[in-house]
Amino acid sequence: MTSTRLAGVAAAVAAAVVLLGVLVQPASAGAPYTAYGVGQKPGAMIGASIGGVSCGTAVVVTAQGNWLMSIAENSPCAPKERDVV
């Protein structure tokens, strides 16, 4: 396996681990909080909320099935350390 291919596989595995972590882990100190994932349906909308309050505009899943979202400290959901996103 080439180093480029290995790096791609490692990045995909790391992203999958983070995606699963986002589903169960509270936000940590230090904004912006960044969430991302892989393997979603292209064109799907991914949003985030805390306590039912949206953290901002949803992001669109790319043609490759990836998404990336930053949640700033001044987001409408007012994120604080240990909030579940």
Contact map, one row per residue, 1 for C-alpha under 8 A:
1110110000000000000000000000000000000000000000000000000000000000000000000000000000000
1111110000000000000000000000000000000000000000000000000000000000000000000000000000000
1111111000000000000000000000000000000000000000000000000000000000000000000000000000000
0111111100000000000000000000000000000000000000000000000000000000000000000000000000000
1111111110000000000000000000000000000000000000000000000000000000000000000000000000000
1111111111000000000000000000000000000000000000000000000000000000000000000000000000000
0011111111100000000000000000000000000000000000000000000000000000000000000000000000000
0001111111110000000000000000000000000000000000000000000000000000000000000000000000000
0000111111111000000000000000000000000000000000000000000000000000000000000000000000000
0000011111111100000000000000000000000000000000000000000000000000000000000000000000000
0000001111111110000000000000000000000000000000000000000000000000000000000000000000000
0000000111111111000000000000000000000100000000000000000000000000000000000000000000000
0000000011111111100000000000000000000000000000000000000000000000000000000000000000000
0000000001111111110000000000000000000000000000000000000000000000000000000000000000000
0000000000111111111000000000000000011100000000000000000000000000000000000000000000000
0000000000011111111100000000000000001100000000000000000000000000000000000000000000000
0000000000001111111110000000000000000000000000000000000000000000000000000000000000000
0000000000000111111111000000000000111000000000000000000000000000000000000000000000000
0000000000000011111111100000000000111100000000000000000000000000000000000000000000000
0000000000000001111111110000000000000000000000000000000000000000000000000000000000000
0000000000000000111111111000000000000000000000000000000000000000000000000000000000000
0000000000000000011111111100000000100000000000000000000000000000000000000000000000001
0000000000000000001111111000000000000000000000000000000000000000000000000000000000001
0000000000000000000111111100000000000000000000000000000000000000000000000000000000010
0000000000000000000011111110000000000000000000000000000000000000000000000000000000011
0000000000000000000001011111000000000000000000000000000000000000000000000000000011111
0000000000000000000000001111100010000000000000000000000000000000000000000000001111111
0000000000000000000000000111110010000000000000000000000000000000000000000000000111100
0000000000000000000000000011111000000000000000000000000000000000000000000000000111000
0000000000000000000000000001111110000000000000000000000000000000000000000000000000000
0000000000000000000000000000111110000000000000000000000000000000000000111000000000000
0000000000000000000000000000011111000000000000000000000000000000000001111000000000000
0000000000000000000000000011011111100000000000000000000000000000000001110000000000000
0000000000000000000000000000000111110000000000000000000000000000000111100000000000000
0000000000000000011001000000000011111000000000000000000000000000000111000000000000000
0000000000000010011000000000000001111100000000000000000000000000011110000000000000000
0000000000000011011000000000000000111111000000000000000000000000011100000000000000000
0000000000010011001000000000000000011111000000000000000000000000111000000000000000000
0000000000000000000000000000000000001111100000000000000000000001110000000000000000000
0000000000000000000000000000000000001111110100000000000000001000110000000000000000000
0000000000000000000000000000000000000011111100000000000000001000100000000000000000000
0000000000000000000000000000000000000001111100000000000000011111110000000000000000000
0000000000000000000000000000000000000000111110000000000000011110000000000000000000000
0000000000000000000000000000000000000001111111000000000000011000000000000000000000000
0000000000000000000000000000000000000000001111100000000001111000000000000000000000000
0000000000000000000000000000000000000000000111110000000001111000001000000000000000000
0000000000000000000000000000000000000000000011111000011111100000000000000000000000000
0000000000000000000000000000000000000000000001111100011101000000000000000000000000001
0000000000000000000000000000000000000000000000111111111000000000000000000000100000001
0000000000000000000000000000000000000000000000011111111000000000000000000000101000111
0000000000000000000000000000000000000000000000001111100000000000000000000000100000000
0000000000000000000000000000000000000000000000001111110000000000000000000000000000000
0000000000000000000000000000000000000000000000001111111000000000000000000001100000000
0000000000000000000000000000000000000000000000111101111110000000000000000001100000000
0000000000000000000000000000000000000000000000111100111110000000000000100011110000000
0000000000000000000000000000000000000000000000110000011111000000000000100011100000000
0000000000000000000000000000000000000000000000100000011111100000000000000000000000000
0000000000000000000000000000000000000000000011110000000111110000000000000000000000000
0000000000000000000000000000000000000000000011100000000011111000001110000000000000000
0000000000000000000000000000000000000000011111000000000001111100001000000000000000000
0000000000000000000000000000000000000001111111000000000000111111111000000000000000000
0000000000000000000000000000000000000000011000000000000000011111111000000000000000000
0000000000000000000000000000000000000000011000000000000000001111110000000000000000000
0000000000000000000000000000000000000010010000000000000000001111110000000000000000000
0000000000000000000000000000000000000111110000000000000000001111111000000000000000000
0000000000000000000000000000000000011111010000000000000000001111111100000000000000000
0000000000000000000000000000000000011100000001000000000000111100111110000000000000000
0000000000000000000000000000000001111000000000000000000000100000011111000000000000000
0000000000000000000000000000000001110000000000000000000000100000001111100000000000000
0000000000000000000000000000000111100000000000000000000000000000000111110000000000000
0000000000000000000000000000001111000000000000000000001100000000000011111010001000000
0000000000000000000000000000001110000000000000000000000000000000000001111110001000000
0000000000000000000000000000001100000000000000000000000000000000000000111110011100000
0000000000000000000000000000000000000000000000000000000000000000000000011111011000000
0000000000000000000000000000000000000000000000000000001100000000000000111111111000000
0000000000000000000000000000000000000000000000000000111100000000000000000111110000000
0000000000000000000000000000000000000000000000001110111100000000000000000011111000000
0000000000000000000000000000000000000000000000000000001000000000000000001111111100000
0000000000000000000000000010000000000000000000000100000000000000000000111110111110100
0000000000000000000000000011100000000000000000000000000000000000000000001000011111100
0000000000000000000000000111100000000000000000000000000000000000000000000000001111100
0000000000000000000000000111100000000000000000000000000000000000000000000000000111110
0000000000000000000000000111000000000000000000000100000000000000000000000000001111111
0000000000000000000000011110000000000000000000000100000000000000000000000000000001111
0000000000000000000001101110000000000000000000011100000000000000000000000000000000111
